[in-house]
Amino acid sequence: MAGEKVDDILAGSGLTLDPVGVTLVEHEDPEAPMFEHLDDWSLAPPGSDLGVKRDLPPPMVPDVSHLSLADDDKHHDKS
């Protein structure tokens, strides 16, 4: 079924499918990455704080004292 749909879709286009097993791209081994200066690197022990400490202002907490929750019975059917 799915194959028939694919055939129908491809019938109206210039696209074709190669037979199973055709190599589309020749395999190339990727070049190994080069890691330089690894002796200069180190790992922080577990639980360490990473990054630069900055003096940040305290977070702003909005004043919500004027807000309240109320039931809105207009949206409920009272059948």
C-alpha atoms as an extended CHARMM CRD file, in Angstrom:
* protein
*
        79  EXT
         1         1  MET       CA              0.0000000000        0.0000000000        0.0000000000  PROA      1               0.0000000000
         2         2  ALA       CA              2.6300000000        2.5410000000        0.9880000000  PROA      2               0.0000000000
         3         3  GLY       CA              4.7010000000        1.5640000000       -2.0520000000  PROA      3               0.0000000000
         4         4  GLU       CA              1.7520000000        2.2490000000       -4.3450000000  PROA      4               0.0000000000
         5         5  LYS       CA              1.2930000000        5.7110000000       -2.8380000000  PROA      5               0.0000000000
         6         6  VAL       CA              4.9830000000        6.4620000000       -3.3460000000  PROA      6               0.0000000000
         7         7  ASP       CA              4.7190000000        5.2650000000       -6.9500000000  PROA      7               0.0000000000
         8         8  ASP       CA              1.7120000000        7.5550000000       -7.4990000000  PROA      8               0.0000000000
         9         9  ILE       CA              3.5460000000       10.5360000000       -6.0120000000  PROA      9               0.0000000000
        10        10  LEU       CA              6.6910000000        9.9240000000       -8.0610000000  PROA      10              0.0000000000
        11        11  ALA       CA              4.7440000000        9.2750000000      -11.2890000000  PROA      11              0.0000000000
        12        12  GLY       CA              3.9130000000       12.9580000000      -11.6770000000  PROA      12              0.0000000000
        13        13  SER       CA              7.4340000000       14.1870000000      -10.9780000000  PROA      13              0.0000000000
        14        14  GLY       CA             10.8490000000       13.8240000000      -12.5260000000  PROA      14              0.0000000000
        15        15  LEU       CA             12.1020000000       11.9920000000       -9.4520000000  PROA      15              0.0000000000
        16        16  THR       CA             13.1440000000        8.3660000000       -9.5570000000  PROA      16              0.0000000000
        17        17  LEU       CA             14.4220000000        5.8390000000       -7.0570000000  PROA      17              0.0000000000
        18        18  ASP       CA             17.5900000000        3.8120000000       -7.5890000000  PROA      18              0.0000000000
        19        19  PRO       CA             17.4110000000        0.0890000000       -7.0060000000  PROA      19              0.0000000000
        20        20  VAL       CA             18.2190000000       -1.2920000000       -3.5590000000  PROA      20              0.0000000000
        21        21  GLY       CA             21.9540000000       -1.5280000000       -2.9220000000  PROA      21              0.0000000000
        22        22  VAL       CA             23.0790000000        1.3150000000       -5.2100000000  PROA      22              0.0000000000
        23        23  THR       CA             25.8740000000        3.3590000000       -3.6360000000  PROA      23              0.0000000000
        24        24  LEU       CA             24.9460000000        7.0200000000       -3.7930000000  PROA      24              0.0000000000
        25        25  VAL       CA             28.0870000000        8.4260000000       -2.1860000000  PROA      25              0.0000000000
        26        26  GLU       CA             31.4630000000        6.8090000000       -1.8310000000  PROA      26              0.0000000000
        27        27  HSD       CA             32.4400000000        6.2140000000        1.8040000000  PROA      27              0.0000000000
        28        28  GLU       CA             35.1600000000        8.4890000000        3.1460000000  PROA      28              0.0000000000
        29        29  ASP       CA             36.7620000000        8.0760000000        6.5450000000  PROA      29              0.0000000000
        30        30  PRO       CA             36.4760000000       11.3550000000        8.4490000000  PROA      30              0.0000000000
        31        31  GLU       CA             39.6800000000       13.0000000000        9.5520000000  PROA      31              0.0000000000
        32        32  ALA       CA             40.4040000000       12.4290000000       13.2360000000  PROA      32              0.0000000000
        33        33  PRO       CA             40.0020000000       15.5940000000       15.3370000000  PROA      33              0.0000000000
        34        34  MET       CA             43.1660000000       17.1730000000       16.6590000000  PROA      34              0.0000000000
        35        35  PHE       CA             43.2230000000       18.0310000000       20.3380000000  PROA      35              0.0000000000
        36        36  GLU       CA             46.0220000000       20.3990000000       21.1840000000  PROA      36              0.0000000000
        37        37  HSD       CA             47.1580000000       21.6960000000       24.5510000000  PROA      37              0.0000000000
        38        38  LEU       CA             45.1730000000       19.1380000000       26.5430000000  PROA      38              0.0000000000
        39        39  ASP       CA             47.8450000000       19.2820000000       29.2400000000  PROA      39              0.0000000000
        40        40  ASP       CA             46.6960000000       22.8510000000       29.9630000000  PROA      40              0.0000000000
        41        41  TRP       CA             43.1250000000       21.7210000000       30.6600000000  PROA      41              0.0000000000
        42        42  SER       CA             41.7700000000       20.3900000000       33.9290000000  PROA      42              0.0000000000
        43        43  LEU       CA             38.4790000000       19.1910000000       35.3580000000  PROA      43              0.0000000000
        44        44  ALA       CA             36.8410000000       20.7690000000       38.3690000000  PROA      44              0.0000000000
        45        45  PRO       CA             35.9890000000       18.3970000000       41.2020000000  PROA      45              0.0000000000
        46        46  PRO       CA             32.3420000000       17.3340000000       41.5580000000  PROA      46              0.0000000000
        47        47  GLY       CA             30.1720000000       19.9430000000       43.2570000000  PROA      47              0.0000000000
        48        48  SER       CA             32.3540000000       22.8720000000       42.1970000000  PROA      48              0.0000000000
        49        49  ASP       CA             30.7970000000       26.2110000000       41.2950000000  PROA      49              0.0000000000
        50        50  LEU       CA             31.7480000000       26.9930000000       37.7220000000  PROA      50              0.0000000000
        51        51  GLY       CA             31.9890000000       30.3820000000       36.1010000000  PROA      51              0.0000000000
        52        52  VAL       CA             32.6190000000       33.8410000000       37.3930000000  PROA      52              0.0000000000
        53        53  LYS       CA             30.8070000000       35.0350000000       40.4940000000  PROA      53              0.0000000000
        54        54  ARG       CA             28.9380000000       38.2740000000       39.9380000000  PROA      54              0.0000000000
        55        55  ASP       CA             27.2310000000       40.5630000000       42.3970000000  PROA      55              0.0000000000
        56        56  LEU       CA             23.6520000000       40.4660000000       41.1520000000  PROA      56              0.0000000000
        57        57  PRO       CA             20.8140000000       42.5250000000       42.5820000000  PROA      57              0.0000000000
        58        58  PRO       CA             18.1510000000       40.5500000000       44.4330000000  PROA      58              0.0000000000
        59        59  PRO       CA             15.3370000000       39.3030000000       42.1860000000  PROA      59              0.0000000000
        60        60  MET       CA             12.3150000000       41.5970000000       41.8770000000  PROA      60              0.0000000000
        61        61  VAL       CA              9.1630000000       40.2030000000       43.4390000000  PROA      61              0.0000000000
        62        62  PRO       CA              6.0620000000       41.9070000000       42.0740000000  PROA      62              0.0000000000
        63        63  ASP       CA              3.4230000000       43.1980000000       44.4740000000  PROA      63              0.0000000000
        64        64  VAL       CA              0.4180000000       40.9190000000       43.9480000000  PROA      64              0.0000000000
        65        65  SER       CA             -1.3870000000       41.8370000000       47.1570000000  PROA      65              0.0000000000
        66        66  HSD       CA             -4.1490000000       43.5660000000       45.1650000000  PROA      66              0.0000000000
        67        67  LEU       CA             -4.9410000000       40.3740000000       43.2020000000  PROA      67              0.0000000000
        68        68  SER       CA             -7.3990000000       37.7240000000       44.3290000000  PROA      68              0.0000000000
        69        69  LEU       CA             -9.0920000000       34.6060000000       43.0120000000  PROA      69              0.0000000000
        70        70  ALA       CA            -12.8470000000       34.5700000000       42.6530000000  PROA      70              0.0000000000
        71        71  ASP       CA            -15.3700000000       32.0720000000       41.3160000000  PROA      71              0.0000000000
        72        72  ASP       CA            -16.9490000000       33.1710000000       38.0720000000  PROA      72              0.0000000000
        73        73  ASP       CA            -20.3790000000       31.4820000000       38.0190000000  PROA      73              0.0000000000
        74        74  LYS       CA            -21.2960000000       32.9760000000       34.6330000000  PROA      74              0.0000000000
        75        75  HSD       CA            -19.4380000000       30.2120000000       32.7870000000  PROA      75              0.0000000000
        76        76  HSD       CA            -20.9970000000       27.2830000000       34.6490000000  PROA      76              0.0000000000
        77        77  ASP       CA            -24.3090000000       25.7110000000       33.6090000000  PROA      77              0.0000000000
        78        78  LYS       CA            -26.7090000000       25.3880000000       36.5240000000  PROA      78              0.0000000000
        79        79  SER       CA            -29.0010000000       22.7980000000       34.9250000000  PROA      79              0.0000000000
